[in-house]
Structure formats: structure tokens, C-alpha cells
């Protein structure tokens, strides 16, 4: 993978100066090839630059739900305190009561909107080794997706996550001037696409940047081309995916912007578990160094433990997980510290790997009941978050995941596991489906939450901590 498209005989130009020499040569060589030259001949680059939308910052997923619950329910909690109620659990019940919070609020905030645009994939019919997506009929079109976005864009524009399958199969409906990304960006939403990057041609790259796309998650699992080819199931896909990433980097440079921020999704299996340090070295080689923001989260990586009972043969055993979280993680930390030194960050300002990419370590990103050994035993069974689930789910009413047939679920974990949906957006709006099911929130967490998305699990713990600290502070004030 490291030597892909590297042509040292091509003269180094003045572009891409913030990349390593090796990667600078690679990008300049790609820019000189017919794909890029034909794309540039077909567009007005100055017009693209002047029409490029700027991505907006997403609402805080960590504090948004807590702030809303405090705004709506704190008065009720204070009344209970004045009436002599000091039981922390009863006060937490009151403070986190979504039924009461939503009772007279017609336009409550949906902070995170996941849209599964299609379950088809450009890798069909031979999908990635660990893919466990099950098909659904496509019943929503571009106008339907836009209507969903428009509904939830007020009062607070949400963070929008476009995924699949492969969302870029929808072509200009996603990246075009009238496509979904530009539409959502103009409404104030921060938009993220989850993709395999295979379809990011030079033209698509330019228009993705122009659309104001805030972030893009790209699936790569190994720096070893043989291992990556085994995971992709076809070795030639490796170069096509990498070309998509490099095309985005070229497009950002040509349009003079730093968006979309590129993140890497890496699924942890027994094929790549111990390769993470080398994988980091590869990411740092192709990562742009920003002198004014050397610890930018561009090319930050998400380590995602392989899921699904059908992937049991790919799942590391307890001993392998334990080795990963001790020996392998220490080596990864060493690689990260060496990289910070190489780009001139003073020793006193260097950060731990989890400070740069808090989602990088599935064990450390949340608080687990029990220690590492217990977690590793659970992880060997494919259960990653059961020991980290909070007593209540605080964030589900601020999230919505919609599948291609219009069915709506609380969150990403439920959208993958697919229990009975909250409803269908073709029959009722996103908020209506949440409101109609709000009494069922007390049933969560349940067995469908054992593999809660790591990000949601972390947010839920954070919200619980905020509310719990407020309860304790109010009790202390009463005592004093």
C-alpha cells in the first residue's frame, strides 16, 4: 500500500507543500494524469472556488441532551427538593424524564440524524469480508430525504450522517449543487458521509468539497495491501479506495480549503488487530500537517470491533484482545509520540493518542464496570458495550436513524439490529415518531443496546455525569 502510485521520476511541483515528500510526489503525479486533467478541463476552477460552501460546526452531542433536559425539567426537580425529596435516584428520574420534557414542546431538538440512503454497495456482489448489512427495499427518494432534513433543521441544525450501503451510488443527488449535502449545508447542518471512497473520482471530489461537506469517514483496515485486499475480498479495490482519498486531498488543495475532514473507520478483526501501529505510520505519511493546527483531527481513526454473530470467525479471542489493549496499544502510543516529535510539537504539549482521537480505543473511550480482563472476555463473545451502558438512555430522543424504506429507529445500534421501528417517516414526521414512542424510552437499555454505538455510549455516560453532578450540587445547596 505504501508504494501505490508512487512515481519518483515525476518532478516535484510546488503544490502540496504541507505533505511528506513521498506523498507530495504521489499527489502531483496523480494530478498530472488524464483523470484529473480531463476533470479540470471540464470545470471552471475559479467558479468552483467562489461557490464553495463552508461547513458549519455540529451541535454538541456531549452536552446537547443534558442542556435540554436541564432547561425543561430542572424546575420540577427543584420543586421536589423544596418538598423534601433528597433521594438521588428519584431526582435523576425527574431530571431525565423525557415524557415530561416533550409534553408541550412541538419542536424539540434532534441533534443527530442518521440517513441510511441505500443498502446497495459499489462492491456488490462481493462485499467486504465482515459486511453484515441486510437489504431493504428503496422507498425514499431525494425529495423525501430533503424533507426529512428540512423538518429537523430547526431549531438546532443537526449533525447529519449519510451512510449505506454506499451512499455515493446516488451520484449527484448527494454531491451535486442541488444534492443532499449542499441542501443540508445551506440549512446550517454539518454533514458527514460514510463511504468506501471507491466512487470519489476527481469530479466527485471537487463537488464534495464545493458542497460544504464537513467530514467524511472512509473504511480502511490495514496498511498491508494483502490483508486489506483480503478484507475487501478483491485486491484491486485497495488502489481504487486510496485513489478516492488522494482525490479528496487534491480537491481540497485546488479549492484552497481544509474540508471535508477525513476520518478513517478501521474494523478490528483477528486479521489486523496487531497491525495498528504500522497502520498509524501509514496514516501519518499521507496526512497533511497543518502548522497552525498540528494536532488537527484530520485522519483521526475510529477503531470499531467487528460485530455480528456471523463474524465469529473474524472476532479476536480474549487473549488477543488483552494483548491488543496492552502491548499493541503501547506500541501505537509510541508511534503517535514519535510523530508529534517529528512535526515539531514541544514535549510539554504532546498529547496521548486518546486525546487526539478519543474514539480510537474502544475500551478507554468509556467507563466500564469491571476491568480489562472482564471486558476482553465479553469482547471475545462479540459484546462490547454491555458493561458500559448507563442505567437510563438519555440521548435517544435527540437522535433519529432512517432506513431506505422509511423506517425510523432510535439510534444506529437499533438501525443495525432492527427491532420494531418507531414508525415510518412516510406516515409521520421524525419528531412525531419520537414523541409517539417516548414512553418506551424507559425500556432502554435492553438487549438491542449491548452493542450500542461506541460514540452514543460515550455521549450517554457524559450526559448522565452532567445530570448527576447537578443533582448532587442541588442537594448540597439544600443541606447548606
C-alpha positions as CSV (number, residue, x, y, z in Angstrom):
1,X,0.0,0.0,0.0
2,X,2.8,2.4,0.8
3,X,4.2,2.3,-2.8
4,X,0.9,2.7,-4.5
5,X,1.1,5.2,-7.4
6,X,4.5,6.5,-6.3
7,X,6.4,7.8,-9.3
8,X,9.6,9.3,-8.1
9,X,10.6,10.2,-11.6
10,X,7.9,12.8,-11.9
11,X,9.2,16.3,-11.0
12,X,8.0,17.7,-7.6
13,X,5.8,20.7,-8.1
14,X,5.1,23.5,-5.6
15,X,1.7,22.1,-4.6
16,X,1.0,20.0,-1.5
17,X,3.9,21.5,0.5
18,X,2.4,20.5,3.8
19,X,2.6,16.8,2.9
20,X,5.5,14.5,3.3
21,X,7.8,14.5,0.3
22,X,6.8,10.9,-0.6
23,X,3.1,11.8,-0.6
24,X,3.7,15.1,-2.3
25,X,5.2,13.3,-5.2
26,X,2.3,10.9,-5.3
27,X,-0.4,13.6,-5.4
28,X,1.5,15.7,-8.0
29,X,1.8,12.6,-10.2
30,X,-2.0,11.9,-9.8
31,X,-2.8,15.5,-10.7
32,X,-0.8,15.1,-13.9
33,X,-2.7,12.1,-15.1
34,X,-5.6,12.1,-17.6
35,X,-8.4,11.6,-15.0
36,X,-7.5,14.9,-13.3
37,X,-6.5,16.7,-16.4
38,X,-9.9,15.9,-18.1
39,X,-11.8,16.8,-15.0
40,X,-10.1,20.2,-14.8
41,X,-10.7,20.8,-18.4
42,X,-14.4,20.4,-17.9
43,X,-14.9,22.8,-15.0
44,X,-14.3,26.4,-14.2
45,X,-12.0,26.2,-11.1
46,X,-12.4,29.8,-10.1
47,X,-16.2,29.4,-10.2
48,X,-15.9,26.3,-8.1
49,X,-13.8,28.1,-5.6
50,X,-16.1,31.1,-5.4
51,X,-19.2,28.8,-5.0
52,X,-17.7,26.5,-2.3
53,X,-19.9,26.3,0.8
54,X,-18.3,26.5,4.2
55,X,-19.2,23.6,6.6
56,X,-20.7,24.5,9.9
57,X,-19.9,23.2,13.3
58,X,-22.3,20.5,14.6
59,X,-24.3,20.9,17.8
60,X,-22.6,19.4,20.8
61,X,-23.5,15.8,21.1
62,X,-21.9,15.6,24.6
63,X,-23.9,18.4,26.2
64,X,-27.0,19.0,24.0
65,X,-29.3,16.4,25.5
66,X,-28.2,17.4,29.1
67,X,-28.8,21.1,28.4
68,X,-32.3,20.4,27.0
69,X,-33.3,18.2,30.0
70,X,-32.0,20.8,32.5
71,X,-33.9,23.5,30.7
72,X,-37.1,21.5,30.7
73,X,-37.0,19.6,33.9
74,X,-34.8,21.4,36.4
75,X,-37.7,23.4,37.8
76,X,-39.6,20.3,38.6
77,X,-36.6,18.8,40.3
78,X,-36.1,21.9,42.4
79,X,-39.8,21.8,43.5
80,X,-39.2,18.2,44.7
81,X,-36.2,19.3,46.7
82,X,-38.3,22.1,48.3
83,X,-40.9,19.4,49.2
84,X,-38.1,17.5,51.0
85,X,-37.2,14.8,48.4
86,X,-33.5,14.2,48.6
87,X,-33.3,10.7,47.1
88,X,-30.8,11.0,44.2
89,X,-32.5,8.3,42.1
90,X,-35.9,10.0,42.3
91,X,-34.4,13.3,41.5
92,X,-32.5,11.8,38.5
93,X,-35.8,10.2,37.3
94,X,-37.4,13.6,37.4
95,X,-34.5,15.4,35.7
96,X,-34.2,12.8,32.9
97,X,-37.9,12.4,32.3
98,X,-38.3,12.8,28.5
99,X,-42.0,12.4,28.6
100,X,-42.4,15.5,30.7
101,X,-39.8,17.4,28.8
102,X,-41.6,16.8,25.4
103,X,-45.1,17.2,26.7
104,X,-45.6,20.7,25.4
105,X,-42.7,21.2,23.1
106,X,-43.6,20.8,19.4
107,X,-40.1,21.5,18.1
108,X,-37.6,19.8,20.4
109,X,-34.0,19.4,19.0
110,X,-32.9,16.4,17.0
111,X,-29.1,16.7,17.4
112,X,-28.0,13.7,15.3
113,X,-29.7,12.5,12.2
114,X,-28.5,9.2,10.5
115,X,-29.8,8.6,7.0
116,X,-29.1,5.2,5.5
117,X,-29.6,6.3,1.9
118,X,-29.2,2.9,0.3
119,X,-28.2,-0.6,1.2
120,X,-26.8,-1.3,-2.2
121,X,-23.0,-1.1,-2.4
122,X,-20.5,-0.4,-5.2
123,X,-18.6,-3.6,-4.1
124,X,-21.7,-5.7,-4.9
125,X,-22.0,-8.6,-5.3
126,X,-18.7,-9.4,-3.4
127,X,-18.8,-7.2,-0.3
128,X,-16.2,-6.7,2.4
129,X,-15.4,-9.7,4.4
130,X,-17.2,-8.5,7.6
131,X,-20.2,-6.8,6.0
132,X,-23.4,-7.9,7.6
133,X,-25.9,-5.4,6.1
134,X,-29.3,-6.9,5.2
135,X,-31.2,-5.5,2.3
136,X,-34.4,-3.4,2.4
137,X,-36.4,-2.0,-0.4
138,X,-35.7,1.5,-1.6
139,X,-38.8,3.6,-1.0
140,X,-37.3,7.1,-0.3
141,X,-36.0,9.4,-3.0
142,X,-34.0,12.7,-2.9
143,X,-37.1,14.8,-2.2
144,X,-38.0,12.6,0.7
145,X,-34.5,12.8,2.2
146,X,-34.6,16.6,1.8
147,X,-37.9,16.8,3.5
148,X,-36.6,14.8,6.5
149,X,-33.6,17.2,6.8
150,X,-35.8,20.3,6.4
151,X,-38.1,19.0,9.2
152,X,-35.3,18.6,11.8
153,X,-33.1,21.6,10.8
154,X,-34.9,23.8,13.3
155,X,-34.5,24.9,16.0
156,X,-30.9,23.5,16.0
157,X,-29.5,22.1,12.8
158,X,-28.4,18.6,13.5
159,X,-25.2,16.7,12.7
160,X,-26.2,14.6,9.7
161,X,-24.6,11.2,9.0
162,X,-25.1,9.9,5.5
163,X,-24.4,6.2,5.2
164,X,-25.4,2.9,3.5
165,X,-24.5,0.6,1.8
166,X,-22.6,3.0,-0.3
167,X,-24.3,6.4,-0.3
168,X,-22.2,7.8,-3.3
169,X,-24.1,5.4,-5.5
170,X,-26.7,8.1,-5.6
171,X,-24.2,10.3,-7.5
172,X,-25.1,13.9,-8.0
173,X,-28.1,13.5,-5.7
174,X,-25.5,13.5,-3.0
175,X,-22.7,15.8,-4.2
176,X,-24.3,18.0,-6.8
177,X,-25.2,21.6,-6.5
178,X,-28.8,20.6,-5.8
179,X,-27.8,17.5,-3.9
180,X,-28.4,16.5,-0.4
181,X,-25.1,17.6,1.1
182,X,-25.4,21.2,-0.3
183,X,-29.1,21.3,0.7
184,X,-28.3,20.4,4.3
185,X,-25.3,22.6,4.5
186,X,-27.3,25.6,3.4
187,X,-29.8,24.9,6.2
188,X,-26.9,25.1,8.7
189,X,-26.3,21.4,9.2
190,X,-22.8,19.8,9.5
191,X,-22.8,16.8,7.1
192,X,-20.7,13.6,7.2
193,X,-20.6,10.8,4.6
194,X,-19.6,7.3,5.5
195,X,-18.1,5.7,2.3
196,X,-15.7,3.2,0.9
197,X,-14.3,6.1,-1.3
198,X,-14.2,4.0,-4.4
199,X,-16.5,6.3,-6.3
200,X,-14.6,9.5,-5.5
201,X,-13.4,10.5,-8.9
202,X,-11.7,13.9,-9.5
203,X,-15.0,15.5,-10.4
204,X,-16.8,13.9,-7.4
205,X,-14.0,15.1,-5.1
206,X,-14.3,18.6,-6.4
207,X,-18.0,18.7,-5.9
208,X,-17.9,17.1,-2.5
209,X,-15.6,19.9,-1.3
210,X,-17.7,22.5,-3.0
211,X,-20.9,21.2,-1.3
212,X,-19.5,22.1,2.1
213,X,-19.2,18.5,3.3
214,X,-17.8,18.8,6.9
215,X,-16.4,15.3,7.4
216,X,-16.0,12.0,5.5
217,X,-15.5,8.6,7.1
218,X,-13.6,6.2,4.9
219,X,-13.2,2.5,5.5
220,X,-9.7,1.2,5.6
221,X,-8.5,-1.5,7.9
222,X,-4.8,-2.2,7.2
223,X,-1.6,-0.8,5.7
224,X,-0.8,-4.2,4.4
225,X,-2.2,-4.4,0.9
226,X,-2.6,-8.2,1.1
227,X,-4.6,-8.0,4.3
228,X,-6.6,-5.1,3.0
229,X,-7.3,-6.9,-0.2
230,X,-8.4,-10.0,1.8
231,X,-10.9,-7.8,3.7
232,X,-12.1,-6.0,0.6
233,X,-12.4,-9.5,-1.0
234,X,-10.8,-8.2,-4.2
235,X,-7.2,-6.9,-4.1
236,X,-7.7,-4.3,-6.9
237,X,-10.1,-2.4,-4.7
238,X,-7.3,-1.2,-2.5
239,X,-5.8,1.1,-5.1
240,X,-9.3,2.4,-6.0
241,X,-10.1,3.3,-2.4
242,X,-6.8,5.0,-1.9
243,X,-7.2,7.0,-5.1
244,X,-10.5,8.3,-3.8
245,X,-8.8,9.5,-0.6
246,X,-6.0,11.1,-2.6
247,X,-8.5,12.7,-5.0
248,X,-10.1,14.4,-2.0
249,X,-6.8,15.7,-0.8
250,X,-6.1,17.2,-4.3
251,X,-9.5,18.7,-4.5
252,X,-9.1,20.4,-1.1
253,X,-5.8,21.9,-2.3
254,X,-7.2,23.1,-5.6
255,X,-10.1,24.8,-3.9
256,X,-8.0,26.2,-1.1
257,X,-9.9,24.8,1.8
258,X,-9.4,22.1,4.5
259,X,-12.8,20.4,4.4
260,X,-14.0,17.8,4.4
261,X,-12.0,16.5,7.4
262,X,-11.1,12.9,6.6
263,X,-11.6,10.2,9.3
264,X,-10.7,6.6,8.9
265,X,-13.0,3.7,10.0
266,X,-11.0,0.7,10.9
267,X,-12.8,-2.5,11.8
268,X,-10.8,-4.6,14.3
269,X,-10.6,-8.3,13.4
270,X,-8.1,-11.1,14.1
271,X,-6.6,-10.2,10.7
272,X,-5.5,-6.7,11.5
273,X,-5.6,-6.4,15.3
274,X,-1.9,-6.2,15.9
275,X,-1.2,-4.1,12.8
276,X,-2.5,-0.9,14.2
277,X,1.0,0.7,15.0
278,X,2.0,0.2,11.3
279,X,-1.4,1.4,10.2
280,X,-0.8,4.6,12.1
281,X,2.6,5.1,10.4
282,X,0.8,4.9,7.1
283,X,-1.8,7.4,8.0
284,X,0.8,9.9,9.3
285,X,2.7,9.5,6.0
286,X,-0.3,10.6,3.9
287,X,-1.7,13.1,6.4
288,X,-1.4,16.9,5.8
289,X,0.5,18.7,8.5
290,X,-1.2,22.0,9.4
291,X,1.4,24.3,11.0
292,X,-1.4,26.4,12.7
293,X,-3.2,23.2,13.9
294,X,-0.6,20.4,14.1
295,X,-3.0,18.2,16.1
296,X,-5.9,18.6,13.7
297,X,-8.1,15.5,13.8
298,X,-7.8,15.1,10.0
299,X,-7.0,11.4,9.5
300,X,-8.1,10.6,13.1
301,X,-9.2,7.0,13.2
302,X,-12.1,5.1,14.6
303,X,-11.3,1.5,15.8
304,X,-14.6,-0.5,15.5
305,X,-14.7,-4.0,17.0
306,X,-16.1,-6.4,14.4
307,X,-19.8,-7.1,15.0
308,X,-22.4,-9.7,14.2
309,X,-22.7,-13.4,15.1
310,X,-21.9,-14.3,11.5
311,X,-18.4,-12.8,12.0
312,X,-17.5,-15.0,14.9
313,X,-14.5,-16.5,12.9
314,X,-13.1,-13.0,12.5
315,X,-13.5,-11.9,16.1
316,X,-10.4,-11.9,18.3
317,X,-10.4,-14.1,21.3
318,X,-9.9,-12.8,24.9
319,X,-6.2,-13.4,24.9
320,X,-5.8,-11.4,21.6
321,X,-7.9,-8.6,22.9
322,X,-5.8,-8.4,26.1
323,X,-2.6,-8.3,24.0
324,X,-4.1,-5.6,21.8
325,X,-5.1,-3.3,24.7
326,X,-1.7,-3.7,26.4
327,X,1.3,-4.4,24.1
328,X,-0.1,-3.3,20.8
329,X,-1.7,-0.1,22.3
330,X,1.6,0.8,24.0
331,X,3.4,0.5,20.6
332,X,0.7,2.6,19.0
333,X,1.2,5.3,21.6
334,X,4.9,5.2,20.9
335,X,4.3,5.7,17.2
336,X,2.0,8.7,18.0
337,X,4.5,10.3,20.3
338,X,7.3,9.9,17.7
339,X,5.0,11.5,15.1
340,X,4.4,14.5,17.3
341,X,8.1,14.9,17.9
342,X,8.7,14.7,14.1
343,X,6.3,17.6,13.3
344,X,7.9,19.8,16.0
345,X,5.4,19.7,18.9
346,X,7.3,20.5,22.1
347,X,7.4,17.6,24.6
348,X,5.3,19.5,27.1
349,X,2.5,20.0,24.5
350,X,2.3,16.4,23.2
351,X,-1.0,14.6,23.8
352,X,-1.9,11.0,24.4
353,X,-3.3,9.1,21.5
354,X,-6.8,9.1,23.0
355,X,-6.7,12.8,23.5
356,X,-6.1,13.3,19.7
357,X,-8.6,10.6,18.7
358,X,-10.8,9.8,21.7
359,X,-12.8,7.3,19.6
360,X,-9.6,5.3,18.8
361,X,-9.6,2.9,21.8
362,X,-13.0,1.1,22.3
363,X,-12.1,0.2,25.9
364,X,-10.7,3.5,27.1
365,X,-13.3,5.8,25.4
366,X,-16.0,4.9,28.0
367,X,-16.1,3.8,31.6
368,X,-16.7,0.0,32.0
369,X,-17.9,-1.8,35.1
370,X,-15.2,-4.3,35.8
371,X,-11.6,-4.2,34.5
372,X,-9.9,-5.1,31.3
373,X,-10.0,-8.8,31.8
374,X,-13.8,-8.8,32.1
375,X,-14.1,-6.6,29.1
376,X,-11.9,-8.9,27.0
377,X,-14.0,-11.9,27.9
378,X,-17.1,-10.1,26.8
379,X,-15.4,-8.8,23.6
380,X,-14.5,-12.3,22.7
381,X,-18.2,-13.1,22.6
382,X,-18.9,-10.0,20.4
383,X,-20.4,-8.0,23.3
384,X,-18.5,-4.7,23.5
385,X,-20.6,-2.2,25.5
386,X,-22.8,-4.1,27.9
387,X,-20.6,-3.2,30.9
388,X,-20.6,0.5,29.9
389,X,-24.4,1.0,29.5
390,X,-25.9,3.6,31.8
391,X,-29.0,2.9,33.8
392,X,-31.0,5.1,31.5
393,X,-30.8,6.1,27.9
394,X,-30.6,9.9,27.9
395,X,-29.8,10.7,24.3
396,X,-32.1,8.5,22.1
397,X,-34.8,11.2,21.7
398,X,-32.2,13.6,20.3
399,X,-31.3,11.0,17.6
400,X,-33.0,9.5,14.6
401,X,-31.9,6.9,12.1
402,X,-34.0,6.4,8.9
403,X,-33.6,3.4,6.6
404,X,-34.2,3.3,2.9
405,X,-37.7,2.0,3.3
406,X,-38.5,5.0,5.6
407,X,-38.5,3.0,8.9
408,X,-37.1,5.1,11.8
409,X,-35.1,3.9,14.8
410,X,-33.9,5.5,18.0
411,X,-30.2,5.1,17.2
412,X,-27.6,3.5,15.0
413,X,-27.4,0.3,17.0
414,X,-31.1,-0.2,16.7
415,X,-31.0,0.6,13.0
416,X,-28.4,-2.2,12.5
417,X,-30.2,-4.7,14.8
418,X,-33.6,-3.6,13.6
419,X,-36.1,-4.2,16.4
420,X,-39.6,-2.9,15.8
421,X,-39.2,0.6,14.3
422,X,-40.6,3.7,15.9
423,X,-42.7,4.3,12.7
424,X,-42.2,5.3,9.1
425,X,-41.3,8.8,8.0
426,X,-43.7,8.4,5.1
427,X,-46.6,8.1,7.6
428,X,-45.4,10.7,10.1
429,X,-42.6,13.1,10.8
430,X,-39.3,12.3,12.6
431,X,-40.4,14.2,15.8
432,X,-43.9,12.6,15.7
433,X,-42.3,9.1,15.6
434,X,-40.1,10.0,18.6
435,X,-42.9,11.6,20.6
436,X,-45.3,8.7,19.9
437,X,-42.8,6.2,21.3
438,X,-41.3,8.3,24.2
439,X,-43.0,6.2,26.9
440,X,-41.0,3.2,25.6
441,X,-37.7,5.0,26.3
442,X,-37.9,3.7,29.9
443,X,-37.4,0.2,28.4
444,X,-33.9,1.2,27.3
445,X,-31.2,0.0,27.6
446,X,-32.3,-3.5,26.5
447,X,-30.7,-6.5,24.7
448,X,-30.6,-4.4,21.5
449,X,-28.3,-2.0,23.2
450,X,-25.5,-4.4,24.2
451,X,-23.6,-3.2,21.1
452,X,-24.6,0.4,21.4
453,X,-22.5,2.5,19.0
454,X,-19.4,3.5,21.0
455,X,-20.0,7.2,20.3
456,X,-23.6,7.0,21.6
457,X,-22.4,5.1,24.7
458,X,-19.8,7.7,25.4
459,X,-22.3,10.6,25.0
460,X,-24.8,8.9,27.2
461,X,-22.3,8.5,30.0
462,X,-21.3,12.1,29.6
463,X,-24.9,13.3,29.8
464,X,-25.5,11.1,32.9
465,X,-22.5,12.6,34.6
466,X,-23.7,16.2,33.9
467,X,-27.2,15.4,35.3
468,X,-25.9,13.5,38.3
469,X,-23.5,16.3,39.2
470,X,-26.3,18.8,39.0
471,X,-28.5,16.7,41.4
472,X,-25.6,16.4,43.9
473,X,-24.9,20.1,43.7
474,X,-28.6,21.0,44.3
475,X,-28.8,18.6,47.3
476,X,-25.6,20.2,48.7
477,X,-27.1,23.6,48.4
478,X,-30.2,22.5,50.3
479,X,-28.2,20.9,53.1
480,X,-26.1,24.1,53.5
